[in-house]
């Protein structure tokens, strides 16, 4: 009886100490606690004994004679969270995993090379039913035996028990599985050798475009069916082809897609920015995660489409998206964060969706709320899973008539209502931020700012792009011109991959075109030389995704198919073509041409060329005239800015006050005058002194 007060005092003392240190107490902690990735840190206090990817985990598996479980995901992944809560936080499941397996967690955005190997294994072993979380079973040496995606707890437990038993009773079966899968992974994606030089023709490309257009939903935009992904590079290519040929159907495919995306639920009508994809065929119900790479590429696409169409809505969307990026994805140092989660408070989309009663209460004005709810199709019982996604309807004229409003009055009312709701939404519990800064995605965002600067002539966009470029130089570029992949908490880490080089080269070339500051071109060339030294496969003429300095995986893969982001090989080929044109470097041009010749048979004879859209863009660069536009003299900025305000996908710009160091500028300065030289392969037409004359020499 007398010990109770002493025990109570001791417990209170412990509580006070913990409270003073501010450290949250966890019943479980694993090896992920020392990682920087927000996704890995989310799993650092699971009862599963997770390890980060690396030689230590593989050595442990060999030493303990256990199968590997390689579980791959990313911070904004909804089903990754679901599987964690159902299985990886369950002590019964954790006991099975810890006893019979060595478990590895991988952030696919940090280690896309690891993800590619085991995603390929999944596609081969599971007949294409793959996604994230990706869960692969592998022998202790890393060779996969099987892989799948999300599994409910009961099914996951059965799978664990199946592989435990199989490893104990029939290892040869697993060895056979591993041998076949590994051989398939090593062969996948490898191009066929070029047997003869192919000519690139406008007629062949026209046939590819028709195959493209046959898959377009000309009513709702995007590809036919569901789900719908924005896939910006598809429409970049179609916009380019329209410019080169006047193909109206190609432009229609672009505009119907951009119009519908901008009016769908996939677009955040209060705060700007895009969700990753739409789960339905009408862009209505998004998967609510917001990724930097989508928003970067869509800013570029809407900016370019504005130059072609002058549609004010495209300008609004680009500017609103950049405000979102500035507000929610920009670090104080000038880098860009990776993503925002789909979930908040454990519920997908909760931050972005509304009950009608909430809107009525916040807007207060009954008429304003009625108009807003009619316009954005808000229902009392909800328009999606008993809640409301904001997306405009098609019958604006009916609203104007019913509420006796003029168009400008309607827009003013809606703008005021959106601002009130945005401010109210800002008080909600926010989705989690993945604050790692990835080099390749930052380069895409840098390019987005430059494309917006060209379209809208807003100096702040160029300033932001320059700050981003300097961030990459200061934080992830090493003295030997090697790039790191990741930057977080003041440290850069993980040796860069091919996309880090390709997109950064592309962005630095664009910085040169927008400033005529030759340091950016010099930086781009240094990165290209590094990539050629450490990534090029001499046999195929294409580039490996990983450097020859990296510890080898079971397969050294090549990324050749364009997806939601262009393939690193197509991006590198286009970067080398642009760089070779500006520097008059025939080796770069020949490398890009050879790469295209390797890939052209795969997309000129397929019914699904959308998986090669960036290659198609390079094909167009080589099949149609491609110009060097040199601007030299004291008024170069005015003429350059006039040309930049036009959509010119088939040209590079170079120049300055004087001839600088570039071969293509030699002999072009004429004292006291500013001239534009329109050239092809360093053969120039007569110099002119106006933008319109130069465009006329290009046939447009």
Secondary structure, 3 states (H helix, E strand, C coil): CCHHHHHHHHHHHHHHHHHHHCCCCCCCCCHHHHCCCHHHHHCCCCCCCCEECCHHHHHHHHHHCCEEEEEEECCCCHHHHHHHHHHHCCHHHHHHHHHHEEEEEEECCCCHHHHHHHHHHHHHHCCCCCCCCEEEEECCCCCEEEEECCCCHHHHHHHHHHHHHHHHHCHHHHHHHHHHHHHHHHHCCCCCCCCCCCCCCHHHHHHHHHHHHHCECCCCCCECCCCEECCHHHHHHHHHHHHHHCCHHHHHHHHHHHHHHHCCCCECCCCCCECCEECCCCCCCEECCEEHHHHHHHHHHHHHHHHHHCCHHHHHHHHHHHHHHHHHCECCCCCECCEECCEECCEECCCCCECHHHHHHHHCCHHHHHHHHHHCCCCCCCCECCEECCCCCCCHHHHHHHCCCCHHHHHHHHHHHHHHHHHHHCCCCCCCEECCEEHHHHHHHHHHHHHHHHHHCCHHHHHHHHHHHHHHHHHCECCCCCEEEEEECCEEEEECCHHHHHHHHHHHHHHHHHHCCHHHHHHHHHHHHHHHHHCECCCCCCECCCCCCCCCCCCCCCCCCCCCCCCHHHHHHHHHHHHHHHHCCHHHHHHHHHHHHHHHHHHCCCCCHHHHHHHHHHHHHHHCCCEEEEEECCCHHHHHHHHHCCCCCCEEEEEECCCCCCHHHCCCCCCCCCEEEEEECCEECCCECCHHHHHHHCCC
